[in-house]
Amino acid sequence: MEPPRWASGDVDLDRPSAARVYDYYLGGSHNFAVDREMARRAIEMWPELPLIMQANRAFLRRAVRYLVDQGITQFLDIGSGIPTVGNVHEVAQAATPDARVVYVDIDPVAVAHSRSILAGDEQTEVVHADLRDVGSVLDDPRTTRLLDLSEPVGVLMVALLHFVPAEAGLAGVIDRYRAVMAPGSHLVVSHATYEGQPDQAGPHTALYQRTGTPMTMRSRAEVTALFEGFDLVEPGVVFLPQWRPDRGTPVDDHPERFTGFAAAGRRG
């Protein structure tokens, strides 16, 4: 079976990729049969998973539009996965055509696919690096070509930080990014939580313990603490659908069922 044009040439068609499974949850087309099978097994365990992933992507789109309204035209999307189905550069450039985006991911599969998809796009770059290796992220030539950190930047850590274990010193990592962000920059975060659906959170965490990316769910207080040094944007740390919903869009009657917090903070 030949891989499609968007796939990298050495893609393994027999091994599921977390990034492609996420794309499947979003209704995208950048996935293979092996990814769809894994997703279907996960959905059998937790039928609301696709809705949760779609709510997370909807939050990302709202956050990007908000940042553009604040005058931000450059974005650093860390833990981006495959940039498809309402991705950052499409949303930002629809609002301001000169928007520049650097996608960063630790997964070589996601990076390879992303570079294939975005080949020839001079306003985007894809960097292979670990969030915790701040120097590798910020000093990569692809990053420095597009981003001017002396000007405000939107740093996106969406559905990422729950894959960073408690012992990794997450607060210190975020502080290193904050230190180089110009005043007016924003940090955008969504984070899985056990608050809201504790009965589902346990089995879901156990499922990820069997993968290379175990999950650490955090409380509202713990997520709020990650914004030390930032001014939280209203409405603060809330469940995904509650963060600045689009005008005329009703908020779910039970937002806690989405088991994820969303927030943005401004660097003063």
Order of alpha helices (4+ residues) and beta strands (2+ residues): alpha-alpha-alpha-beta-alpha-beta-alpha-beta-alpha-alpha-beta-alpha-beta-alpha-alpha-beta-beta-beta
